[in-house]
Amino acid sequence: MNKVHFQSEEELVMAIRQGDERALGIVYKTYFPMILHFITHNTGTEQEAKDIYQEAMMIFYENMHDPDFELSCKVKTYVYSVSRRLWLKKLTQRNKYVGKIDDFESFIPFVKDEVDPEEQDAQFKAMNEALSQLGEPCRTILEDFFINDFSMQQITDKMGYTNTDNAKNQKYKCLMRLKKIFFSKYQI
Amino acid sequence: MITQEIQEQIESYVAEKMPAAEKASFEKMMQQDKHLAEAVRQHQVMVNSFATFSRRTKLKKQFDSFHKEWKEESKEQPFIYTYGVRAFWRNHMTTVAVAASVAVITVFSTIFMTNYLRSLEHQQVSNYAELKKENNHIKKRLSDISASLQQDVTTAADYAASATGFMISPNGYIVTNRHVVSGADEVYVESTNYENIRQRYKAKVIHKDQKLDLALLKISDSTFKPLAYMPYALNTRETDLGESVYTLAYPREDIVYGDGAISAHTGNDGDTSKYQISVPVNPGNSGAPLLDAKGNLVGIVTGKNPNEDGAAFAIKSKHLFTLVQEIPADSLLEPLTLPRKNYMHYLRRPDQIKKLQGLVFNVKVYKK
């Protein structure tokens, strides 16, 4: 990836909101050292820093694509604050939190969780297991239909079915199976 | 059951692709049919989590590729490390500084102290001689003599060291210097009273005090009969300068009398636990009792300064008193009472010596 410069932070944020991968990559690579430093100085490892950072970036990304979300501070501060909060949570879960964190940046304390991670996590895990049990070609068909918004004709052509009815039938079966597995793992 | 046809309706309703007219009738159906409503809701949840899942997996893949790029770039320009080192220094500078200064202080003080102590030790050795009579040179001389005379006389002296000790309680406790019995495997005590009756007992080391250089022995021989009383008394007060004192000791096989006076209230290098005395002493005098004119025990002879004439040292008797107090009761085989009543203060000195003679022992130390 070539170096791309954005004139200002507003421009960068705008680019991310529009789904510019390069802008996201710049943010990712610019602030990872900061988080790596923060976590390794608070009893973490490099791998843990990567996991926490990616989780924080996920939250950042999702919030940026939420039209109601307003970024009230610098991207750097936001990423740091989210990572910090996630790391604190992890330390508390492990009973390793001793009441003191070495900070290297200013941060905004979050009063409530920006997202509801418990429910999201459960959904995420259930879907991951369901999809791996479902296997191919069902996964590709469902992804093309629900995510990539392919028409049934496109799917028929792509997967090599003789006609759209066959494809529709196949998609129906796949969806029913996925539903069954998913709800056996995830109770609502 | 949900047929394929209904399922497609649900899908288009959830995806909001249903024509308006059809949508109205479908919503009416949902209100009437609970199962249909539930199926719609479930479909919605599943499609949502499916979308989240695939979006996140895609994003995760993207992040991983960013991470890989970052790793490669940071390898080219390892700014992360300089950042890390600088920040490390900034955060831990005080700790490091304290640790380093402690290390420096420890190292130099250790070097200084060990050198200082070593030099001190030399000084002590040169200015102070313990009066234990080492038998090695005698042995050597004896063997030389025996070789020249073609006679076998070595059996007479096969002990490693000899010095003096004296009894401090009627049931057979004997005091001597610690340096006399250090490294001893067996200890025997011998005395000859004024009627020239010789006694020899096996003794056991009960207690040693490194600081005071005192040792407590106990006669462990079955042939020993406890005495009725001790003729002398232990003086716990400090004796005045110039007070006339005398000692009885075994610098050789016969008991030797020596007299003089208290010359100073401190011993070698200002050691306040000792007196300096002007009594002529020789190796073998270690552990000899020091008595005043009335026959009160005022000290225990311990050493001399080889560089100064007539400068010998004796441990003050009050330390013997504190030593006895400090010995744990369970390490004593029999109760130990120090003599507090003097039965010989009215006697002339030769008569005092007659009384004491049997209580002063030649301590012989054997090493295997």
Interface residues (C-beta under 8 A of the other chain):
Chain A: M1 E21 L24 G25 Y28 K29 F32 P33 L36 H37 T40 H41 K50 Q54 M57 M58 Y61 D102 F104 Q120 Q123 F124 A126 M127 N128 L131 L142 E143 F146 I147 K168 N169 Y172 L175 M176 L178 K179 F182 F183 Y186 I188
Chain B: Q4 Q7 E8 Q42 H43 V45 M46 V47 S49 F50 A51 T52 F53 S54 R55 R56 L59 K60 Q62 F63 D64 F66 H67 E69 W70 E73 S74 F79 I80 Y83 G84 A87 N91
